[in-house]
Amino acid sequence: MAAAVDVRRRLWHNGVVMAGKKHTSLDRVLGRLDTLDAVNLANLVQRLARERGMFEQIFNTLQEGVLVINGAGLIEYANAAAQRLIGLSGKDDLAGQTLWRLVPGLRPSLDTALGEEEAAAPVMAREFELTYPEPRTVRLYMVPFDGESAGTRRFAVILADITRDKLTTERRIEDERTSSILLLAAGVAHELGNPLNSLTIHLQLMARKLKRLKSSAEAGSVAESVRVCEEEVGRLNDIITHFLEAIRPRPPDLAETDLAEVLAEVLGFQKREFAARGVVVEAETSADLPRVMADRNQLKQVFFNITKNALEAMQPGGRLKIRSRADDESVFLLFGDTGAGIRQEDIIRLFQPYHTTKSGGHGLGLMIVQRILREHGGQVGIESKEGVGTVVTLEFPRKDRRVHMLPSPTSAAAGPPGS
């Protein structure tokens, strides 16, 4: 009798019932434990051991963590994924430890379920942040076992790492917000073009009338003012045209591109401006820099925005250093200036629309750079220190490595052979 009770207790403790489906034939056998002889009891124990091993394998192949805890948070069972999610190595064992000590701050948010005295405690779902061994977001789903009294109630806890999903959602929201702002800005820029066109027409009419007037000092002065106004209106039209070309959400026209060649064109266009500001440009790009698939015009916009920002951040005598490098997956261009640098609290907001640290800036340049890099499959990074300068890193996928398989999560978790 004692052996039969011990078998039932071990069966429950090892979590075989957690599979959710009761084995009818096994239930019948368990109902006759008192009548089993030693041989049949040994066979039953072997069968239970095999089924326990099978369920252990099933649970340990899951990507979600599975825990069984009691009302005090004591862990009675944990699969391999739970250990990884909570941040313990394979040598550590969660069983026998208290969940609240491993995840501080979780207990208060679950008090409603844990302290429930009614027969049916509520199902709970929570999200929380873990910082060890790296920051990640975990979703917890907790449900009580059926048929247990309030004093001995236990809970099944499912843990899922939703860090990637959360980042994807945040990025999608950010992209949608950016697109809305860009469309609004494009609409405003388009509307500005109408009065500028009208000004252009009337200035042309004024210029023609002035030509028909007798030559005089006053007429010459007015004609000069009209000419200046025409040039300024033309400059505004060019700004609006380039702005609309930059922010219109259109997919890049990808073609095999030499980054160094495009960069040289942009620097050549800005040569006079850099010289007028007394800023020296040192561009050193590798002759064998791998080619990338890119939209040439959009790249020019990216390089122009980066170098323009660097120029405006520096005083006369400043220096802009441009370097390149490549690895097996990506090609990098690094732009380092000796400007005033950026405050740390401002760096995290640099890619937000209309956020600018410059007087007169529109706060769209870096957001446009980020959008273009993302559409090219790359990314932009910024490092800065006040009083020292700023380094902007542009990363592009190599033409011959645009598609590659990511390591399997299962194999990554398992580690190298022999570990």
C-alpha positions in Angstrom: 0.0 0.0 0.0 2.8 2.4 0.9 4.6 1.6 -2.4 1.4 2.3 -4.3 0.9 5.7 -2.7 4.6 6.5 -3.3 4.2 5.6 -7.0 1.1 7.9 -7.3 3.0 10.8 -5.5 6.0 10.4 -7.8 3.8 10.3 -10.8 2.2 13.6 -9.9 5.4 15.3 -8.7 7.3 14.5 -12.0 4.7 16.3 -14.0 3.3 13.5 -16.1 -0.2 14.8 -15.6 1.0 18.2 -17.0 0.6 16.9 -20.5 -3.1 17.7 -20.2 -4.4 14.4 -21.6 -5.1 11.6 -19.1 -4.2 8.1 -20.2 -7.3 6.0 -19.7 -5.5 2.7 -19.5 -3.0 4.1 -17.0 -5.9 5.4 -14.9 -7.4 1.9 -14.8 -4.0 0.5 -13.6 -3.6 3.2 -11.0 -7.1 2.3 -9.7 -5.9 -1.2 -9.0 -2.5 -0.4 -7.3 -3.5 -2.2 -4.1 -3.9 -5.5 -6.0 -0.7 -5.4 -8.0 2.1 -7.9 -7.2 5.8 -7.0 -7.1 6.3 -7.9 -10.8 3.4 -5.9 -12.1 4.3 -3.0 -9.8 7.9 -3.0 -11.2 6.6 -3.0 -14.7 4.3 -0.1 -13.9 7.3 1.8 -12.4 9.3 1.2 -15.5 6.5 2.4 -17.7 6.1 5.5 -15.6 9.9 6.1 -15.9 9.7 5.8 -19.7 6.7 8.2 -19.9 8.5 10.6 -17.6 11.5 10.6 -19.9 9.3 11.1 -22.9 7.6 14.1 -21.4 10.9 15.5 -20.2 12.1 15.4 -23.8 8.9 17.0 -25.1 9.1 19.8 -22.5 12.8 20.4 -23.1 12.3 20.8 -26.9 9.9 23.7 -26.3 11.1 27.2 -26.9 8.8 28.4 -24.1 9.8 28.0 -20.5 7.6 25.7 -18.4 7.5 25.9 -14.6 5.4 24.4 -11.9 5.3 26.6 -8.7 3.3 26.5 -5.5 1.6 29.4 -3.8 4.8 30.5 -2.1 6.7 30.6 -5.5 8.7 27.5 -4.8 9.7 25.9 -8.1 8.8 22.2 -8.3 9.6 21.7 -12.0 11.4 23.6 -14.7 12.3 22.7 -18.3 15.5 23.7 -20.1 14.0 26.8 -21.8 12.9 28.2 -18.4 16.4 28.0 -17.1 17.7 29.8 -20.2 15.0 32.5 -20.0 15.6 33.2 -16.3 19.4 33.3 -17.0 20.8 30.2 -15.3 23.4 27.9 -16.8 22.7 24.3 -17.6 24.6 23.3 -14.4 22.1 25.1 -12.2 18.7 23.6 -11.2 15.6 25.8 -10.8 13.8 23.1 -8.9 13.7 23.9 -5.2 14.4 27.6 -5.7 11.9 30.5 -5.2 10.8 32.2 -8.3 10.4 35.6 -6.5 14.1 35.6 -5.6 15.2 34.9 -9.2 12.8 37.5 -10.7 12.5 40.3 -8.1 9.3 42.4 -8.3 7.2 39.7 -10.0 5.4 38.6 -6.8 3.4 41.8 -6.2 1.9 41.7 -9.7 0.7 38.1 -9.2 -0.7 38.5 -5.6 -4.3 38.5 -6.9 -3.9 34.9 -8.2 -1.6 33.6 -5.6 -3.7 34.8 -2.7 -7.0 33.7 -4.2 -9.0 31.6 -1.8 -11.8 30.6 -4.2 -11.8 27.3 -6.0 -11.0 28.9 -9.3 -8.1 31.2 -9.1 -7.8 33.6 -12.1 -5.5 33.0 -15.0 -2.8 35.7 -15.1 -0.7 37.2 -17.9 2.2 39.6 -17.3 5.2 41.1 -19.1 8.4 41.9 -17.3 12.0 42.8 -18.1 15.1 40.7 -17.3 18.5 42.2 -17.5 20.7 39.2 -17.0 22.6 37.9 -18.9 21.3 40.4 -21.5 18.2 42.7 -21.5 15.1 41.0 -22.7 11.3 41.1 -22.4 9.5 38.0 -21.1 5.8 37.3 -21.2 4.4 35.2 -18.3 1.2 33.2 -18.5 0.1 31.5 -15.2 -2.8 29.2 -14.7 -3.7 27.1 -11.5 -4.0 23.4 -11.6 -7.6 22.1 -11.3 -8.9 20.1 -8.3 -6.5 21.5 -5.7 -7.4 23.2 -2.5 -6.4 26.8 -1.9 -3.8 25.9 0.7 -1.9 23.5 -1.5 -2.6 25.2 -4.9 0.0 24.9 -7.6 0.4 26.8 -10.8 1.6 26.1 -14.3 3.8 29.0 -15.5 4.6 29.5 -19.2 7.4 31.9 -20.1 8.0 33.3 -23.6 10.8 35.6 -24.8 9.0 38.3 -26.8 12.0 40.7 -27.1 12.2 40.4 -30.9 8.4 40.7 -31.3 8.3 43.7 -29.1 11.2 45.4 -31.0 9.5 44.5 -34.3 6.3 46.1 -33.1 8.0 49.2 -31.9 9.9 49.6 -35.1 6.7 49.2 -37.1 5.0 51.8 -35.0 8.0 54.1 -35.5 8.0 53.5 -39.2 4.3 54.3 -39.5 4.8 57.4 -37.4 7.7 58.5 -39.6 5.8 57.8 -42.8 2.8 59.9 -41.5 5.1 62.8 -40.6 7.0 62.6 -43.9 3.7 62.6 -45.9 2.6 65.7 -43.9 5.9 67.4 -44.5 5.7 66.6 -48.2 2.2 68.1 -48.4 3.4 71.3 -46.8 6.4 71.5 -49.1 4.2 71.0 -52.1 1.9 73.8 -51.0 4.8 76.1 -50.6 5.7 75.6 -54.2 2.5 77.3 -55.4 3.2 80.8 -54.0 6.8 80.5 -55.0 5.8 79.8 -58.6 3.6 82.9 -58.4 6.5 85.0 -57.1 8.7 83.8 -59.9 6.2 84.8 -62.6 5.7 88.3 -61.1 9.4 88.8 -60.7 9.9 87.9 -64.3 7.3 90.5 -65.4 9.0 93.1 -63.2 12.3 92.4 -64.8 10.9 92.8 -68.3 9.3 96.1 -67.5 12.5 97.4 -65.9 14.3 96.6 -69.2 11.9 98.8 -71.1 12.5 101.7 -68.7 15.1 104.3 -69.4 18.4 103.5 -67.8 19.0 105.2 -64.5 20.7 104.5 -61.2 17.3 103.9 -59.5 16.1 101.5 -62.2 19.4 99.7 -62.0 19.1 99.3 -58.2 15.5 98.0 -58.6 16.7 95.5 -61.3 19.4 94.3 -59.0 16.9 93.7 -56.2 14.6 91.8 -58.6 17.6 89.6 -59.7 18.4 88.8 -56.0 14.8 87.9 -55.4 14.7 85.7 -58.4 17.8 83.8 -57.2 16.5 83.4 -53.7 13.1 82.1 -55.0 15.0 79.7 -57.3 17.1 78.5 -54.3 13.9 77.9 -52.3 12.5 75.9 -55.2 15.6 73.8 -55.3 15.4 73.1 -51.6 11.8 72.0 -51.8 12.5 69.9 -54.9 15.4 68.1 -53.1 13.4 67.8 -49.9 10.5 66.1 -51.7 12.8 63.8 -53.5 14.4 62.8 -50.2 11.3 62.2 -48.2 8.9 60.6 -50.7 8.5 57.0 -49.5 9.6 55.3 -52.6 11.6 52.0 -52.8 15.3 52.3 -53.7 16.3 51.5 -57.3 19.0 49.1 -56.4 22.0 48.6 -58.7 25.6 47.6 -58.2 27.3 50.6 -56.7 30.8 51.7 -55.7 30.3 53.6 -52.4 33.7 55.4 -52.7 32.7 56.7 -56.2 29.4 58.2 -54.9 31.1 59.6 -51.9 33.7 61.4 -54.1 30.9 63.0 -56.2 29.2 64.4 -53.0 32.5 65.7 -51.6 33.4 67.3 -54.9 30.0 69.1 -54.9 30.7 70.4 -51.3 34.3 71.2 -51.9 33.8 75.0 -52.0 31.6 75.0 -49.0 34.1 73.1 -46.9 36.9 75.5 -48.0 34.8 78.5 -47.2 34.3 77.2 -43.7 37.9 76.4 -43.2 37.2 72.7 -42.7 39.6 70.0 -43.9 38.3 66.7 -45.3 40.4 63.5 -45.2 38.7 60.8 -47.1 40.5 57.4 -47.2 38.5 54.6 -48.8 39.9 51.2 -49.7 40.5 50.7 -53.4 39.1 47.2 -53.2 36.0 48.1 -51.1 33.3 45.6 -51.9 30.4 46.9 -54.0 26.9 47.1 -52.6 23.4 47.1 -54.1 22.1 50.6 -53.6 20.2 53.5 -55.1 22.8 56.0 -56.2 20.6 59.1 -55.7 19.5 58.1 -52.3 23.1 57.4 -51.3 24.0 61.0 -52.3 21.2 62.3 -50.1 22.6 60.2 -47.1 26.2 61.3 -47.6 25.1 64.9 -48.1 23.1 64.9 -44.9 25.9 63.3 -42.9 28.7 65.7 -44.2 26.4 68.7 -43.9 25.7 67.9 -40.2 29.5 67.5 -39.6 30.3 70.8 -41.3 27.7 72.7 -39.3 29.0 71.2 -36.0 32.6 72.3 -36.6 34.4 75.6 -36.2 37.0 76.9 -38.8 40.1 74.6 -38.5 37.9 71.5 -38.0 38.6 68.2 -39.6 36.3 65.6 -41.1 37.9 62.1 -41.4 36.1 59.5 -43.6 37.3 55.9 -43.4 36.0 52.6 -44.8 36.2 49.0 -43.9 34.5 45.7 -44.7 33.9 42.3 -43.2 32.4 39.1 -44.5 28.8 40.5 -44.2 28.9 44.3 -44.5 30.7 47.4 -45.8 31.2 50.3 -43.4 31.7 54.0 -43.9 32.8 56.0 -40.9 32.5 59.8 -40.7 34.3 61.4 -37.8 34.3 65.1 -37.1 36.0 67.3 -34.5 32.9 69.3 -33.7 31.2 70.2 -30.4 29.8 66.7 -29.9 26.3 65.7 -28.8 25.0 65.4 -25.3 24.1 61.8 -24.2 20.5 62.7 -23.6 20.2 64.0 -27.1 21.7 61.0 -28.9 18.7 58.7 -28.3 16.5 61.3 -29.8 18.5 62.1 -32.9 16.4 60.0 -35.2 13.1 61.4 -34.0 11.4 63.7 -36.5 11.8 67.4 -35.9 14.3 66.9 -33.1 17.3 69.0 -33.8 20.2 70.5 -31.7 20.9 73.2 -34.3 19.2 76.6 -34.5 17.4 76.7 -37.8 17.6 72.9 -38.3 14.5 71.0 -39.4 15.3 67.8 -37.6 14.5 65.5 -40.6 18.0 64.8 -41.9 19.0 61.9 -39.7 15.5 60.4 -39.8 15.8 60.4 -43.6 19.3 58.8 -43.4 17.9 56.1 -41.1 15.0 55.4 -43.4 17.1 55.1 -46.5 19.7 52.8 -44.7 16.9 50.5 -43.5 15.4 50.3 -47.0 18.9 49.2 -48.2 19.1 46.5 -45.5 21.7 48.5 -43.5 21.8 50.6 -40.4 23.3 53.8 -39.0 25.0 54.2 -35.7 26.2 57.4 -33.8 28.8 57.8 -31.1 29.6 61.2 -29.7 31.4 62.9 -26.8 30.9 66.5 -25.9 33.9 68.7 -26.7 35.6 65.9 -28.7 33.4 65.1 -31.7 31.1 62.7 -33.4 31.5 59.5 -35.4 28.6 58.3 -37.7 28.9 54.7 -38.9 26.9 53.6 -42.0 26.6 49.9 -42.5 25.6 48.4 -45.9 25.2 44.7 -46.7 27.7 43.4 -49.2 26.4 42.7 -52.7 27.5 39.0 -52.5 26.1 38.5 -48.9 22.7 40.1 -49.0 21.0 36.8 -47.9 22.3 34.5 -45.3 20.9 32.0 -42.9 20.7 32.9 -39.2 21.9 30.4 -36.7 19.2 28.1 -35.4 17.9 29.2 -31.9 18.0 25.5 -30.8 21.6 25.0 -32.0 22.7 28.3 -30.5 21.2 27.3 -27.2 22.8 23.9 -27.3 26.3 25.3 -27.8 29.1 23.8 -29.9 29.7 20.0 -30.1 31.4 18.7 -27.1 30.5 21.6 -24.8 
